[in-house]
Amino acid sequence: MVWTSGWRLASAVSNAGGLGLIGAASMQADLLREHVQKCKAATTKPFGVNVPLMYPNVDKQIDVIIKEKVPIVFTSAGNPAIWTTTLHQHDIKVVHVVSSSRFAKKAEDCGCDAVVAEGVEAGGHNGREETTTMVLIPIVCDAVKIPVIAAGGIATGRQMLAAMVLGAEGVQIGSRFVASNEASSHIHFKNAVLNAKEGDTMLTLKQLTPVRMIKNEFFTKVQQAEQNCVSKDELQKLLGKGRSKKGMFEGDLQEGELEIGQVSAGINTIQPAADIIKEIYAEFMDCLKHPLK
């Protein structure tokens, strides 16, 4: 949800009954502080911050989170052991995103309060195991005793119910909220999500950090480079800086990196976040009452 989930989306989701998350990946500490403070002003409900651990300014982001007393942090893309104890010392709950049962167990062992088990269908950065959500969820649920939250390929009430039947106690939804009124993503990117069909996204950049994105000119360049067996350094040079900002925030649909999940093939409308949550929950309850409908 980089360049997509700021304070407007996070507060709207929390106000509607979900747990809104501010995506901190694109934010320096001062900007994160601004988003947290604006989110506090916009909702009295709990919200959290997602912190990818792969970036060099994580310590400054954690400092902001602690000082602003954010109640929950979702960590990803790194070792949760580094910060979990520190966050717990300040009464902050920690949930770590994993792509395998092995990493789920490690997260449990280092004290995480829950894990997000994210299948390969998800948008953005993915695990190298490429395990689908339907396979991953029951395996992770069997491996750990802490709560498991399902992610990857979930945008409807039917999909939420399916994840819970597999053992998950909740779901994390990203792609559906990219196409929300409150998302900070560019309208060109939102429309690209609406136009996406099956097969329009693919996992790529596997030599660096696997990422799922919409196929476009930039994607084609990456594919050609990988087919030509270029080095990691050459791939990194092709990726350059600001590709995700260019695509998702600035709306360059050809040269930008357009991160979105496979479930984009089923997203057809841009709506307020509150309406999205109402629809998901209503469908979930209907399917729960009438499972064979």
Steps between C-alpha positions, in 0.01 A plus 500: 500500500799728448389843367140389560414477869547828682302649787184555294463134406617367837257719696211422263556125541522529878189717519312237299593219739823365355857556616644767273872487429728783392752370248833641617721359222506826303520732801786670674457540876359854486239405242403189695453714812273733303288210374473345846393828657243566227368146537458557875303815425278318247407192707455397861535135397821295511727510194847373423809556289658254257880514513708308244825418677711504183548877489785693669283750693305242700644616834368851443157365403490284813592802709203692357267205563610474863481873570157529335378190690372315195332189648592241237776448244503262204859418405610336176798431276756432770579345837226581755731410789685830457212724610230283663641519854550877474143552381361271770682706763273786394181287501486487120361185341711350219372303203748368245430417135628157391494287187571160653439292812873514578498878519171491692659282765799735523265794546320313778829407665615861513176609669278635224136526605369371165611433144362591161533199270519652154462288188667563167178649358569818696620821341834660571788309658450126535674199648737293293306183584213608270248309712135580432275629776279190500803277559681737736228584754431150641871418507581814699200448729629152581852631564431776754279567801472877454220648286537473123371772268453401135614719211539469125206472261236624745261777402150365566294354780506159335877505494514615862276213608714253303812625678335451838384151407866426433582609854573873482356724772491807279603635162726775372377667182715725284415505130128564550576822688735627229176563309345706780425870509735555794801318354781738408577304184467690171167477318683358195625213718156447652350476152774257395395279792137512383608401149723210610397151391621151590864466404569874493720481810812291548771441758833635379837636622560165671877554504454808719178499702206327330220745424163458328405777261284578200663427167606821324805635314712501816395143578597394146846654543545308823390176337739546208786578738429187703477287186840638398636392841626845596670544836326617816686830469365551148149417617536745786615767255195431279274524803664825600336724756141604530342247264212425736440869566507569126237237431268489800520856630579701186297288259762407238345176378783409263827575680374465856485194724133411544475270803165323540368154579335240278167586657504823299333293226185505714506869600266710290415815698663785689307550825532657844689272737197479730283367217763239414505375858118492519479297179768254610342446839146470361613236249697320773192481725275391213739220404537398863122462530453346156828320417357311202327800343 
